Amino acid sequence: MAQKSKTNFINPYTLVEELGFKPGMSVADFGSGAGHWAMAIARSVGKEGKVHALDVRESVLQVLDGHIKMDGLFQIDTIPADLEQEEGSGLPDSSQDVVLCSNILHQLKKPRAVIKEAHRTLKKGGKLIIIDWEKDASLGPKDKISQEKAEKLAKEVGFKDKQKLEDIEESMHYCLIFVK
């Protein structure tokens, strides 16, 4: 029997509620790019919340800055950051409720450093959400990071209580949630 091909993309706007983003939370979007997740999360955390959109590419943060102004999502801060450097986010220790790493680990030379930075910035009980490409996805980058490798890296830096979001099984992505 042939394996069913995974063909769907994740839509940030449909997943933010399921991922547990709530009003007033402080969330870091590591490797935010042009901010699709950051904008969806900002709507969930509301004006009393905060979203830190971090990316090494200032050009994509400038695109996000335009969306922030157009949509009035002033709870988003854009932060140029090299997350592979020690304390590269510039965020204070134990300051975040959630850190999201969506489609970035496969791009990095030092993915462990980024997960370690997430651990440092998260509050006790805070969540790390890793979303990345399934190995058997029909699209995406050539070099993908497996769920097993992402889990191993998270456990090495001290995360526990892994949960897998199952509602995205037909997606080309996996979603793992870890607790500090």
Protein Blocks (a to p, Z undefined) as FASTA:
>chain_A
ZZdddfbdcdfklmmmmnopaehiacddehklnolmmmmmmmmnommbccddddfblklm
mmmmmmmmmnopakbccddddfkbghklopaehkbfbdcdehklmmpmblmlmmmmmmmm
pcghiacddddddfklcgdcfbdcdfklmmmmmmmnopahiacdfklmmpcbdcddddZZ
